[in-house]
Amino acid sequence: MRVLIADDHDLVREILAAYLMREPGFEIETAADFHGAAKKIKSEEKFDLVLLDYNMPGMNGVHGLTEAIALNGGRPVAVISGTAPRSVIQEVLTSGAIGFLPKNMSARSLVHAIRFMASGEKYAPIDFLANKDLTPENSLAALLTKRELEVLKGLTRGLSNKEIGRDVALQEVTVKLHLKTLCRKINARNRTHAAVIAMEAGLH
């Protein structure tokens, strides 16, 4: 199954690609923006599924979606996003997207959704369409302080320590301390491993 993941956050792409490549039968390509994604779709064998970040550079909302669908010969194209109002979700689905995937899905659920969409079936989490909070209660969240959770969620968004600090009003050195502590608590080897653990737990 050939899947193209297009997202402008390096860490997000790396985590998704790494997790999917651990599953049997997946061949993964990545792109950092819509231009790169379009180039790959044009120049390579058509993909069984294309995943496009709704907010990445060059995407331009549903315009990028419809262009990608045409370039991929009508094969499934889905949209992924960290945040999106219900109206946007409905718009991408009615514009031809095979599905909409929130980035706070657990990695295992994401794999199931990708297989489902690649087979031609539409997918969108019902509770996401209902505007419910998809952040699950889990043991990982119980291990960490509020600040550590904020830092971890920043990691899963592909942010640097400086960017995380700016978002949550912390000094960069304080972010580093929280990162060190949370890695110890969840037995993560480094920041990338911590983000993978968070993704697998559905904590974003």
C-alpha positions as CSV (number, residue, x, y, z in Angstrom):
1,M,0.0,0.0,0.0
2,R,1.6,3.3,-1.2
3,V,0.8,6.2,1.1
4,L,2.0,9.8,0.7
5,I,2.1,11.9,3.9
6,A,2.3,15.7,3.4
7,D,2.8,17.9,6.4
8,D,5.0,20.9,7.1
9,H,6.0,19.8,10.6
10,D,9.1,17.6,10.3
11,L,8.4,15.7,13.5
12,V,4.8,14.9,12.6
13,R,5.9,13.5,9.2
14,E,8.7,11.4,10.8
15,I,6.4,10.0,13.5
16,L,3.6,9.1,11.1
17,A,6.0,7.6,8.6
18,A,8.0,5.7,11.2
19,Y,4.8,4.2,12.7
20,L,3.3,3.2,9.4
21,M,6.5,1.6,8.2
22,R,6.4,-0.7,11.2
23,E,3.2,-2.1,9.8
24,P,3.3,-4.8,7.1
25,G,2.5,-3.8,3.6
26,F,3.1,-0.1,3.8
27,E,5.3,1.9,1.4
28,I,5.6,5.5,2.6
29,E,6.6,8.7,0.9
30,T,6.6,12.2,2.5
31,A,6.5,15.8,1.5
32,A,6.8,19.1,3.5
33,D,4.3,21.2,1.5
34,F,1.6,21.0,-1.1
35,H,4.1,21.8,-3.9
36,G,6.3,18.9,-2.9
37,A,3.2,16.6,-2.6
38,A,1.9,17.5,-6.0
39,K,5.3,16.9,-7.6
40,K,5.5,13.4,-6.1
41,I,2.0,12.6,-7.2
42,K,2.8,13.7,-10.7
43,S,6.1,12.0,-11.1
44,E,5.6,8.7,-9.3
45,E,3.3,5.7,-9.5
46,K,-0.2,6.8,-8.2
47,F,-0.6,6.5,-4.4
48,D,-3.2,4.2,-2.8
49,L,-3.8,7.1,-0.3
50,V,-2.6,10.7,0.0
51,L,-2.7,12.4,3.4
52,L,-2.7,16.2,3.2
53,D,-2.2,18.6,6.2
54,Y,-5.0,21.1,5.8
55,N,-2.9,24.0,7.0
56,M,0.5,23.3,5.3
57,P,2.1,25.8,2.9
58,G,0.5,25.8,-0.6
59,M,-2.5,23.8,0.4
60,N,-5.0,26.6,0.1
61,G,-7.8,24.6,1.7
62,V,-10.1,22.6,-0.5
63,H,-8.4,23.9,-3.7
64,G,-5.3,21.8,-2.8
65,L,-7.5,18.9,-2.0
66,T,-9.4,18.9,-5.3
67,E,-6.1,19.4,-7.2
68,A,-4.5,16.4,-5.4
69,I,-7.5,14.2,-6.2
70,A,-7.2,15.0,-9.9
71,L,-3.4,14.5,-9.9
72,N,-3.8,11.1,-8.1
73,G,-6.2,9.9,-10.8
74,G,-9.2,10.0,-8.5
75,R,-7.6,7.6,-6.0
76,P,-8.3,8.3,-2.2
77,V,-7.1,11.6,-0.8
78,A,-7.7,12.5,2.9
79,V,-7.1,15.6,5.0
80,I,-5.4,15.6,8.4
81,S,-5.4,18.5,10.8
82,G,-4.7,19.4,14.4
83,T,-7.7,21.7,14.7
84,A,-10.6,22.4,12.4
85,P,-14.2,23.6,12.8
86,R,-17.0,21.3,11.9
87,S,-17.8,23.4,8.8
88,V,-14.3,22.8,7.4
89,I,-14.6,19.0,8.0
90,Q,-17.9,18.9,6.2
91,E,-16.5,21.0,3.4
92,V,-13.5,18.7,2.7
93,L,-15.7,15.6,2.8
94,T,-18.2,17.1,0.4
95,S,-15.3,18.3,-1.8
96,G,-14.2,14.7,-2.4
97,A,-11.9,13.8,0.5
98,I,-12.1,10.2,1.4
99,G,-11.8,11.1,5.1
100,F,-10.7,13.6,7.7
101,L,-8.2,12.6,10.4
102,P,-7.6,14.6,13.5
103,K,-4.0,14.6,14.7
104,N,-5.0,13.5,18.2
105,M,-6.0,10.1,17.0
106,S,-3.9,7.2,18.5
107,A,-1.4,5.8,16.1
108,R,-3.2,2.4,16.0
109,S,-6.5,4.0,15.2
110,L,-4.7,6.0,12.5
111,V,-3.4,2.8,10.9
112,H,-6.9,1.3,10.9
113,A,-8.4,4.5,9.4
114,I,-5.7,4.5,6.6
115,R,-6.4,0.9,5.6
116,F,-10.1,1.6,5.7
117,M,-9.8,4.7,3.4
118,A,-7.3,3.0,1.0
119,S,-10.0,0.4,0.4
120,G,-12.3,3.2,-0.8
121,E,-14.4,3.7,2.3
122,K,-15.0,7.2,3.8
123,Y,-13.8,7.9,7.3
124,A,-14.4,10.7,9.9
125,P,-14.6,10.2,13.7
126,I,-18.2,10.7,14.7
127,D,-17.2,12.5,18.0
128,F,-15.0,14.9,16.0
129,L,-17.9,15.8,13.8
130,A,-20.0,16.3,16.9
131,N,-17.3,18.8,18.2
132,K,-16.6,16.7,21.2
133,D,-13.2,16.7,22.9
134,L,-11.2,13.8,21.5
135,T,-8.4,14.0,24.1
136,P,-8.7,10.7,26.0
137,E,-8.2,10.1,29.6
138,N,-5.2,7.8,29.9
139,S,-2.5,6.6,32.2
140,L,0.1,8.6,30.4
141,A,-1.7,11.9,31.1
142,A,-1.9,10.9,34.7
143,L,1.8,10.6,35.0
144,L,2.6,14.2,33.9
145,T,2.0,17.6,35.3
146,K,0.0,20.2,33.3
147,R,3.2,21.9,32.1
148,E,4.8,18.6,31.1
149,L,1.7,17.8,29.1
150,E,1.9,21.1,27.4
151,V,5.5,20.5,26.4
152,L,4.7,17.0,25.2
153,K,1.8,18.2,23.1
154,G,4.2,20.8,21.6
155,L,6.6,18.0,20.6
156,T,3.8,16.1,18.8
157,R,3.1,19.3,16.8
158,G,6.8,19.4,15.7
159,L,7.6,22.5,17.6
160,S,11.1,23.4,18.8
161,N,11.8,24.1,22.5
162,K,11.8,27.8,21.7
163,E,8.4,27.6,19.9
164,I,6.9,25.6,22.8
165,G,8.2,28.1,25.3
166,R,6.6,30.9,23.3
167,D,3.3,29.1,23.1
168,V,3.0,28.3,26.8
169,A,4.8,31.3,28.2
170,L,7.9,29.5,29.5
171,Q,11.6,30.2,29.1
172,E,13.4,27.8,26.7
173,V,15.6,26.5,29.6
174,T,12.4,25.7,31.6
175,V,11.0,23.8,28.6
176,K,14.2,21.8,28.5
177,L,13.9,20.9,32.1
178,H,10.2,19.8,31.7
179,L,11.3,17.8,28.6
180,K,14.0,16.0,30.6
181,T,11.6,15.2,33.4
182,L,8.7,14.0,31.2
183,C,11.1,11.8,29.2
184,R,12.2,10.1,32.4
185,K,8.6,9.6,33.6
186,I,7.4,8.0,30.4
187,N,10.7,6.1,29.7
188,A,11.5,8.0,26.5
189,R,15.0,8.0,25.1
190,N,14.7,11.4,23.4
191,R,12.2,14.0,22.2
192,T,11.3,12.0,19.1
193,H,10.7,8.9,21.2
194,A,8.6,10.9,23.6
195,A,6.4,12.2,20.7
196,V,6.0,8.6,19.4
197,I,4.9,7.4,22.8
198,A,2.4,10.3,23.1
199,M,1.0,9.5,19.6
200,E,0.6,5.8,20.4
201,A,-1.3,6.7,23.5
202,G,-3.5,9.1,21.6
203,L,-2.2,12.1,23.6
204,H,-1.7,15.1,21.4
